Amino acid sequence: MKKFFKRIRLIFKVKRFVPFLIEFFTTGLVPLKQKIISAGLIIGYFLLPFDIIPDFLTLIGIVDDVGVLLIIFQQIIKMAPAELREKHKLK
């Protein structure tokens, strides 16, 4: 249940993701291996057409997609160096 609320709080930090992701992929602080894994997660999400809940169930399908993206972003945040997380106020 604790992870669920952590992901809900993450929704309100979405505006910080874009600058964080740009710096994550451009900085020398993050090892190349972590960048490749992160890019693979993001690209894989968009390329694989499998959904837990189909998108034709409008609201529920969208919530499913947002949930998966939040899990991916949460993993990327965990892989980021502490300085980068603190700079963008993501924990």
Solvent accessible surface area in square Angstrom, and as a share of the most:
residue,aa,sasa,rsa
1,M,167,0.74
2,K,174,0.74
3,K,128,0.54
4,F,108,0.45
5,F,103,0.43
6,K,74,0.32
7,R,63,0.23
8,I,66,0.33
9,R,144,0.52
10,L,11,0.06
11,I,64,0.33
12,F,156,0.65
13,K,58,0.25
14,V,74,0.42
15,K,162,0.69
16,R,77,0.28
17,F,6,0.02
18,V,97,0.56
19,P,65,0.41
20,F,2,0.01
21,L,29,0.14
22,I,106,0.54
23,E,40,0.18
24,F,0,0.00
25,F,66,0.28
26,T,103,0.60
27,T,23,0.13
28,G,81,0.78
29,L,98,0.49
30,V,4,0.02
31,P,74,0.47
32,L,127,0.63
33,K,148,0.63
34,Q,52,0.23
35,K,34,0.15
36,I,109,0.55
37,I,78,0.40
38,S,0,0.00
39,A,32,0.25
40,G,42,0.40
41,L,69,0.34
42,I,35,0.18
43,I,98,0.50
44,G,22,0.21
45,Y,47,0.18
46,F,139,0.58
47,L,132,0.66
48,L,111,0.55
49,P,113,0.71
50,F,167,0.70
51,D,63,0.32
52,I,146,0.74
53,I,53,0.27
54,P,57,0.36
55,D,78,0.40
56,F,163,0.68
57,L,82,0.41
58,T,94,0.55
59,L,132,0.66
60,I,96,0.49
61,G,0,0.00
62,I,92,0.47
63,V,93,0.54
64,D,16,0.09
65,D,31,0.16
66,V,64,0.37
67,G,27,0.26
68,V,44,0.25
69,L,45,0.22
70,L,9,0.04
71,I,70,0.36
72,I,15,0.08
73,F,34,0.14
74,Q,12,0.05
75,Q,68,0.30
76,I,0,0.00
77,I,7,0.04
78,K,112,0.47
79,M,44,0.20
80,A,3,0.03
81,P,29,0.18
82,A,48,0.37
83,E,103,0.46
84,L,2,0.01
85,R,62,0.23
86,E,111,0.50
87,K,132,0.56
88,H,28,0.12
89,K,137,0.58
90,L,0,0.00
91,K,162,0.69
